[in-house]
Amino acid sequence: MRPTALLALADGTVFEGSAFGAQGEAVGEIVFNTSLTGYQEILTDPSYTGQIVTMTCPEIGNVGVNSEDVESRQPFVEGFVVKEYWERPSNWRAQKSLAAYMREHDIVGIQGIDTRALVRRIRDRGAQQGVISTHDCDPKQLVEKAQAAPGLVGRDLVKEVSCREPYDWSQGYWELADGYRQQGTGQAPEPRFSVVAYDFGVKFNILRHLVEAGCRVRVVPAHTPAAEVLRLKPDGVFLSNGPGDPDALPYARENIAALVGKVPLFGICLGHQILGLALGGQTYKLKFGHHGGNQPVMDLTTRKVEITAQNHGFCVDVDSLSERAEVTHLNLNDRTVEGLRHTQEPLFSVQYHPESSPGPHDADYLFQRFTALMEQFRG
Amino acid sequence: MPKRTDLQSILLIGSGPIVIGQACEFDYSGTQACKALKEEGYRVILVNSNPATIMTDPDFADRTYIEPLTRPVLEKIIERERPDALLPTIGGQTGLNLAIDLAEGGILDRYGVELIGARLPAIKKAEDRDLFKAAMERIGLDLPRSGCIHSLEEAAVLRETLGLPVIIRPSRTLGGAGGGIVQTPQEFQTIVEWGLQASPTHEVLIEESIAGWKEFELEVMRDTQDNVVIICSIENFDPLGVHTGDSITVAPAQTLTDKEYQLMRDAALRIIREIGVDTGGSNIQFAVHPETGRLVVIEMNPRVSRSSALASKATGFPIAKIAAKLAVGYTLDEIPNDITRETPASFEPTLDYVVVKLPRFTFDKFPQARDLLGPQMKSVGEAMSIGRTFKEALQKALRSLEIDSYGFESTLRLGSEQAGGSVETPRDAILASLQTPNAQRLWFVAEALRLGMGVDELYQLSKIDPWFLDNIAQILECEKEIQRAKGPEETSGGGAQPTEGVAALPPGLLRRAKQMGFSDVRLGRLLGVSEDAVRAERERLGVIPVYKTVDTCAAEFVAHTPYLYSTYEGEDESQPTDRKKVVILGGGPNRIGQGIEFDYCCVHAAFALKEDGFEAIMVNCNPETVSTDYDTSDKLYFEPLTLEDVLNIVQREQPHGVIVQFGGQTPLKLAVPLERAGVPILGTPPDAIDRAEDRERFKRMLERLDLRQPANGTARSVEEAVVIAQDIAYPVLVRPSYVLGGRAMELVYDEASLRRYMREAVSVSAERPVLIDKFLDDATEVDVDALSDGRAVVIGGIMEHIELAGIHSGDSACSLPPRSLSAAVQSEIRRQTTLLAQELGVVGLMNIQFAVKEQQVFLIEVNPRASRTVPFVSKAIGIPLAKIAARVMAGKTLDELGFTQEVIPAHVNVKEAVFPFIKFPGVDTILGPEMKSTGEVMGVDQSFAMAFVKAQFAAGNILPETGTVFLSVRDRDKPATLPIARQLAENGFSMVATRGTCAFLRQHGLSVELVNKVLEGSPHIVDALQAGAIDLVINTTEGAQSIKDSFSIRRSSLECQVPYFTTVAGAEAAVEGIARLKQGLLGVCPLQAYHGEEHG
């Protein structure tokens, strides 16, 4: 028998399951992700900082982990909740088991619980704080811990995940036979644009897409002043995804506000929210957010529907932007804003993840839209 | 884009009879399409020859043609109805091929009919191997190396480049008929030859063998705005080499990383765009190399398919319904998701459960065929199950199959004798059977694990992905744990308390075992206690299932459709209501003897009960069916039809009653145990079933009612059998008492054959007696369906069989109204039917089989339940019998329902059976008391002859209008053959005959050419058949030797697609029909017109 683990929610619900991964205790906002594939990418997505992720897909661990399917330098989820964990991977690229990987990175997991009941609770009552523990077996105490947990609102989680020093990025797409393509080797395209990417918790696959779109990519820490970015004379500035509440990042908002109109901007997820704030708008928290790979989004300029990867708990209030920006993308499930464009200035952003990983590749075209915008601005 | 307003009427073509490779799934898709298009206000014209379908119910289309699916017939219908468009993608390969034929023949252009959904170039590009290959190369996708050949010479050239082994697939045959993997040059030659014949286009694909690779399928949908979504990913448990229809499949895919899955998804999007399927669903199959991940495209179906039905049931996304709406111009984002209501259909379903599909085989029906699996589909049905883990779903699927397996029993017959006479050890037998995929592979895997073989070793042998093997290993590990908990085997036995074994289980282990999908039966066997004991202990401990919803979205949105499955977890979502509820038990997987006809009845029951204000709750596990469409009932439980699973539902729902008489044998055999457990059974009391099935009770009842049955007896030993047979006189019908549906039943002409049968076919004992019946030679068989409300009895229909008694009623053609029964005989049949219904207390449907010999009526069999012929009769008389029966069972009287009089149609309805022999090389096609057919068709016309001809056409026996007829008949058929031969001669046919028949016909002045029997040496009749010199075969036989001698004639006729008749009655009808055909009398008429005329 595997050791017991408990999952307690702030509303008093407690699930008993068994532990996998690291021993210990994890505290965070509980969210669920509906992707059927890509748990390794999800674990390593810095946007999940501060969150415990529940996979709705019941069998997890089947394909193990490998050194390629990472979206950042390490896993960032606080804890991991699954229906059934698989210790013995079966995939030609697997290098180790998921649990071994989680132990290495001190990620606590719980399996064998009614994840669907948990998801329904989150859906009906909204996202809330939770605790996974492998050593505290007192449900009451755990519920209290969950209730005492800080939550995401008002917290700056970006500073925990952003890079400390700027760096250059040259990796491109992954290919079945050869792995990742490199810039400057003839595999990935030669750069035609120079782009500075703000790292609020960037996923590597965004950088890979920028490389493949023909960008020379310089990644800079989240607090980098606008002036410093402009000194690099980039053709465009990219604003990355990242964890937590956009309202807790006044420095980012100010820096981005200072860039508006001076250089083409493209934001994804948290970058999109920060841009909304920088334009004078407001953001709000969704009941339980969008986390998955099957969300339909309509590009209002082409009326085409794309199936998108999403991972966000906050959203831009488009009305607060009045005439400054227009909605370009709409979520067809709940009609929330998924993309916007400034009416005058060269900037646009999307709430979802065109870089996918995990998820469908339908929205790749946005990176070409960014290079087109840079081209236009340059010319 | 809103729907198109330039179209008013749309033609749909169904898939015809149920055959291997095309089953109920196309009724499900067609019914959905009909409903969706009618809902949008289009005038729907439907053509299908299969009366057992829901789609051919007159309410589902504006014009319903039950007519043969042939080009001339379709042309007539198009001429009459002038549809604006044809939707070719919902009727399987049959519907699609016919649409291609109509398009290429210029018929669609002539009448201005537009192909919607997929246009001709797209269909061609997907279906034609060369075009498809070129298309894939254009978009940079990898394929197995291959070539297409049209002759043996081309084949030889290609073999040089590809080497061996290779896979051979004939173009455009159903379920891959005629294909195979070949290892040797000899096999290569044989199979290529066969494939060239089987392919309607005489085209064969030969390709690099990728056997052993992993196989995946994606279900893709596209709309007019080029939005594309993937509905479902499916991973095959079986490695490549086994036809997908025969593969165990799992959804969603389990062993791909996101990067690998997205490559496949990208490829699927590129494929559907390149092929140019405008709108609708397509199925794309891929192979992945297990060690390098190399991804190759196998094929694409530009239409809804068996897999899309499975995907619809697995995800809750109704592919065919949405496809129909896309075809008339809607886009995915304009169509709401039925289940969530608020979100659109433009999304990709996500699953928080695992779905397993297992194929259902019937190799027991074809003892000459081996149960090996390859690229040619052999299974006749499938069961699907849903669980929260693969293990749970897999074990639920095992018991859903209804092959008397309730888990991984160790029941294989191992150590069998090999051809060389050496005896294999169990280990050798297992090794051999793991290397060659076969119908019992799951149990072989389990057995190998029990013998201590490791997962890696098993993988090397079987190429079944280790992830699946590991899961089975965990199940077996749990079995061991259970057995350990039980403690050492009792030596005395019988002394233990029934629940002692169960009580020994730690409650945690019991719960864990249930979470792994263990059935109570299996746990009982492992613990040495009864199923009831396990159940009692389980309930005492509160280990009871909860029900979760299939909702397309993993609970992200609220679901509004109660589509449920069981699991052992915390939260229950079933929300039983306070309404008056009726549970309808479905029929489970299709098999020979129990198919779509029973699903049809279940669906009708659901419709009728809903209309009457009941909450209709359906339980079934067959993903192909209309009954498992969440739209059919108020609530759907997708569950195995075992006592355990049904009782669980009944306990949760507390229904007013359960209906067991519509789903065939499956629910019927649950009637008594359910009743014993206190479950109210609606309609005919379960005891009536026993009275009808128990030989002795049945006999007593007949004696009391003074009704006759053929002389019979029950033998408990070989000697007793010999005595009984002498007593009642040969020929006799023999069958074991413990099997149903004609299994292992044989017609025996002499003592030697009887002894052989008793020795080889059955094991006779006091507990397992053998039943012996006098066989009524030259008797006419009659089927009657009747309805009773417990007081009044109304005949649904009297059907006269075309073939004489001795052939299973499911395999016989029949006519309604009867064509030759005298009024006196018919009224005697009515009298007996009424008497029996009243005696048995039938409330609902009943079916009786009679034999009529020399104006005397004998009772053969009484079944107090819905029969296979209910849909046929309902369509023939224009009255929905199953609906009325359901209402009667729920308490209404026939009088209240206005059904008080037998309806005798003014037109003639002929039912004909359709057989799977082509899929089983070397199997004899002769008919007998054991049912072999997979499906049926209906021919409707004003005269018997034309109705018969239509039924033949519909069954694929295309009767010639000119040419050469081969005749070879047994002596006593010779006089009756004379008028047939005369009519043939009058109609300009030339005739060839074997010696005796030839002499007889010449004596009577007919010009006939002599041809050798096979035994007489070449050139003989089989040579002539193979040379294409024969257009029609009439061959009747008698006695074992003559049957054996004529085997090659029947088999060659089948393979050369020459229509053949093995009875004089059939030949008579065919020849009469041919004469009419030559007069140009083949007309078409919709069902609505037949019944409209009758009602006014």
Interface residues (C-beta under 8 A of the other chain):
Chain A: F15 F32 T34 S35 L36 T37 G38 Q40 E41 T56 C57 P58 E59 N62 V63 N66 E68 D69 K83 E84 W86 R88 S90 N91 W92 R93 I113 D114 T115 R116 A117 V119 R120 R123 W174 L176 A177 G292 G293 N294 Q295 P296 M298 R303 K304 V305 I307 L332 N333 D334 S356 S357 P358 G359 P360 H361
Chain B: Q225 D226 N227 V229 I230 S233 P252 A253 Q254 T255 L256 T257 D258 K259 E260 Y261 Q262 L263 R265 D266 H289 P290 E291 T292 G293 R294 L295 T331 L332 D333 E342 T343 P344 S346 F347 E348 P349 T350 L351 D352 Y353 V354 R388 T389 F390 D465 P466 W467 D470 K548 C553 A554 A555 E556 F557 V558 E569 G570 E571 E573
